Amino acid sequence: MTLLRFGPRELHTTDRPSSTAQWTTFGRTLELGRPEDERIVSDAYAPVFLSGTSRRLMAPLRLAEPLVRVAERSTFSALATSGLCRHAFIDEQLLEALPEVEQVMILGAGYDSRAYRFRRSIGQRPVYEVDLAPLSRRKAQIVAAHEDLFGRARIQRVEIDFRTQSLRDQLTGSGFRIGAPTFVVWEGVSMYLTPAAVDGTLQALASVCGSGSVLALDFWQRVAGRAAYDQVRRVGERAMRVIGEPIGFSIDATHAPGLLAGFGFEVVDLAVATDMTRRFATAGRHCDAGMYVAAARLA
Ligand SMILES: C[S@@+](CC[C@H](N)C(=O)[O-])C[C@H]1O[C@@H](n2cnc3c(N)ncnc32)[C@H](O)[C@@H]1O
């Protein structure tokens, strides 16, 4: 019997690039409409990665900017604010760690443009952008088509499916220096993996990164609660299945240091939604309790 399934197949079994990566670059593009001193993140490269649909959606939002600004302060926009604040947190961690590391690795890189935004600070350090093949290839095509904008950067693209392939194997031949101190970004990815893939990735990081490496990441946590928005969030979590990117992993913020310590990473900074709001949010916006960020150092 054939079972009917609505919506796209799960991301890692298709040849389409991630929709959630499109959402995050959309959020960073929308942020560019604000005055510079009000932006949580300022990513001039974000608009180049927009799909046709995103561009069509962006146009009316730009026209309705005053209304968008009001909506962005509501609880229903908190997740979008969290997405921006986690990016700002990781930017901060990257700049702090750079003097101590020899290379940068961005796992589930999506349309992350740090290799270009921080070109000067990164200097000669190579950047390894790791993602599923369809996303990696779309990004490579866009970057190649806009050489005037992106210029040249030392980027190696590594294709992987974290669920089925080993990071260590996939890095072979990429030039990645096993054992060198590395800054690792793992942003907006772990929630889409299985617990086994999360463990496998942390295990691989502990084996390929050298002592003093720093991992900056975010995690998703389940939030109990009866407020209207808590219920909307739970429905939203289930609805992620419809776009083929279901939530597969979450961990309470109080347990994250233990998980990371199990793989040799000591948490040096952890910010839950209230901290993220205080540290990075602007213009009356606030973060969602479901997302938090951490930075951890490999002993
Ligand atoms: C929400 S996006 C985040 C993109 C980027 N890090 C950012 O913050 O803008 C999730 C990313 O994880 C990647 N991803 C999801 N599942 C993956 C898997 N099984 N293996 C490798 N990458 C995966 C997607 O292709 C996508 O680029």
The ligand as an SDF file (V2000), in Angstrom:
LIG
                    3D

 27 29  0  0  0  0  0  0  0  0999 V2000
   18.5960   26.5750    9.5680 C   0  0  0  0  0  0  0  0  0  0  0  0
   19.7980   26.2780    8.3320 S   0  0  0  0  0  0  0  0  0  0  0  0
   21.1540   27.1580    9.0730 C   0  0  0  0  0  0  0  0  0  0  0  0
   22.0850   27.6750    8.0290 C   0  0  0  0  0  0  0  0  0  0  0  0
   23.1880   28.5930    8.5950 C   0  0  0  0  0  0  0  0  0  0  0  0
   24.0080   27.8930    9.5580 N   0  0  0  0  0  0  0  0  0  0  0  0
   22.5840   29.8310    9.1910 C   0  0  0  0  0  0  0  0  0  0  0  0
   22.5410   29.9230   10.4290 O   0  0  0  0  0  0  0  0  0  0  0  0
   22.1440   30.6890    8.4370 O   0  0  0  0  0  0  0  0  0  0  0  0
   20.2380   24.5630    8.5760 C   0  0  0  0  0  0  0  0  0  0  0  0
   21.4140   24.1130    7.7250 C   0  0  0  0  0  0  0  0  0  0  0  0
   21.7680   22.7830    8.1130 O   0  0  0  0  0  0  0  0  0  0  0  0
   21.9640   22.0000    6.9570 C   0  0  0  0  0  0  0  0  0  0  0  0
   21.6400   20.6110    7.2840 N   0  0  0  0  0  0  0  0  0  0  0  0
   20.4520   20.1400    7.7470 C   0  0  0  0  0  0  0  0  0  0  0  0
   20.4930   18.7980    7.8740 N   0  0  0  0  0  0  0  0  0  0  0  0
   21.7490   18.4270    7.4980 C   0  0  0  0  0  0  0  0  0  0  0  0
   22.4080   17.1720    7.3880 C   0  0  0  0  0  0  0  0  0  0  0  0
   21.7770   16.0330    7.6930 N   0  0  0  0  0  0  0  0  0  0  0  0
   23.6920   17.1640    6.9580 N   0  0  0  0  0  0  0  0  0  0  0  0
   24.3300   18.3240    6.6350 C   0  0  0  0  0  0  0  0  0  0  0  0
   23.7530   19.5430    6.7060 N   0  0  0  0  0  0  0  0  0  0  0  0
   22.4790   19.5830    7.1180 C   0  0  0  0  0  0  0  0  0  0  0  0
   21.0150   22.5930    5.9300 C   0  0  0  0  0  0  0  0  0  0  0  0
   21.3630   22.2690    4.5950 O   0  0  0  0  0  0  0  0  0  0  0  0
   21.0980   24.0670    6.2350 C   0  0  0  0  0  0  0  0  0  0  0  0
   22.0910   24.7190    5.5130 O   0  0  0  0  0  0  0  0  0  0  0  0
  1  2  1  0
  2  3  1  0
  2 10  1  0
  3  4  1  0
  4  5  1  0
  5  6  1  0
  5  7  1  0
  7  8  2  0
  7  9  1  0
 10 11  1  0
 11 12  1  0
 11 26  1  0
 12 13  1  0
 13 14  1  0
 13 24  1  0
 14 15  1  0
 14 23  1  0
 15 16  2  0
 16 17  1  0
 17 18  1  0
 17 23  2  0
 18 19  1  0
 18 20  2  0
 20 21  1  0
 21 22  2  0
 22 23  1  0
 24 25  1  0
 24 26  1  0
 26 27  1  0
M  CHG  2   2   1   9  -1
M  END
$$$$
